[in-house]
Amino acid sequence: MLAPIVLGMTLNHFTPGFVKMMLPVTPVIGVASTCLLVGSAVAQVSESILKAGWKLQVPMLALHLAGGLAGYGIPAVLGFDQVSCRTMAIETAMKSSAFGFLLASLHLGQYEARVPSAVSVVWMALTGSVLAVTWRFIPVTDGSMVVQAAPT
């Protein structure tokens, strides 16, 4: 889990020009990677997901919504600024269900053990993405300072 962070920090330190050149395409790489992870997990257990229906979808959505709400609300109550609260909300809403899917695939012999994580992967990606996109267009106001996202 630390490998991408260490790689990014190392590249940024030793090749800042390359990193600056890559910045415009990294969102596309991130979205494509997310789509591949989500698609792979769902495809492997699609029949079980369809059989489970809404009784599996609703709890998985609720899990990520609750994470996002707690990730925003608790820091807000503790006095953190809006940027920090929003960041923590996105991070807690997007806890990696793909990791749970991989662990279930590798260590739990039962095929069905992967199904909740596969569904969670979808809701994780949707919840975090919706939060990020929504907040990108809502200015952050902390005191007298207004921070607005830079246009793309």
Number of C-alpha atoms within 10 A of each C-alpha: 6 6 8 9 10 11 11 11 14 12 14 14 11 10 11 13 11 11 16 10 10 11 10 11 9 12 11 11 11 11 13 12 12 16 14 12 18 21 15 14 23 22 12 14 18 16 11 15 19 11 10 13 10 11 9 16 17 12 14 21 20 13 14 25 21 15 22 26 17 17 21 24 17 14 17 15 9 9 11 14 14 16 16 14 23 23 17 21 26 25 17 21 28 22 18 15 23 22 13 18 21 15 14 19 16 11 9 12 10 10 12 14 17 25 23 21 24 28 25 29 29 22 24 30 21 16 19 21 16 13 16 15 10 10 17 14 12 11 13 17 13 11 7 6 8 9 12 13 11 7 6 4
